[in-house]
């Protein structure tokens, strides 16, 4: 049952992407299918007007770019989002048995709602690396059809839980149950990895995440919702990618879609929004076009960035948590996010630009600010805006249950954001 093609495509992308590594692989596959060329940061680039290309760093961040036909006065139109989501990551060497349970210790990645990971059917997915003939070899893995579980304590053993709230200790209470150690020959994580990679466990290093195995899908009587893990921020990663792939070379703007890892832990990593990934990529593009430093700085000054990250829709059961005049509604269009302390990079001019794009796309637009007495979240927008000096607007689609293992958003909003970002690339 299909609500719309954009939402269908998002659901497929979510199901293909249990981790940032998988999301970037899915993005690269889509770009390659559309005729883009893969660039390697380690080799010299040779780009021509009209070409579409992409570069991947660390397997978890990707920058796609398309050169216009006329490169005499370049400027960038950059849509940016993040590929990572809060989750539980397996520790390197932590078989953590209790009684006869086979378990594995986890670390918390980002602002996880711990309770949302309890009593769900969980899988393990991520990247496994090893040395192979003097070079590093990495493979993506994913458990299929063998769900694991972090069981919640029975109410009989925690009588006050509904009155006092659920307190979970990250070290003691979040280790998933993978199986039983009896009769001693049961399958282990080590065994699964050795089988999958054909290499001894001692030689393997990994970044493995737990993920909710329930597939993404529609919700509500009229399919008005999408229910899934990782909507923050694979939904906006997908919107940027879809808009980018739907467009053709423009007249003057270099179109860019930049999807960064590690936003949920502050963006400071070799591949995060605080890295030189985007700045170096844009610089190399301009060098390919024979532009000097003076022309490159002028090109940046002519540029714009849309930082797209999911926004808080008003919660029906907690309306008091929202600013009374700025509460986004689901399926009422993209949200412009502002904050006086510049936790969002939006200013009047960039908000006006985005509002204009929504108008051209025939899409309604909403405004969000936090309650003045609540601390505001942030996005990659301020980081990239500060690094590049490019005017930036922070936007996103409204959602509920942000940072839960299972979130929800509107199925109509997704196409509206894609249409707006397409207008941005044409600008
Ligand atoms: Zn986010």
Boltz pocket constraint, residues with backbone or C-beta under 6 A from the ligand:
constraints:
  - pocket:
      binder: B
      contacts: [[A, 82], [A, 84], [A, 232], [A, 233], [A, 263], [A, 309], [A, 310], [A, 378]]
      max_distance: 6.0
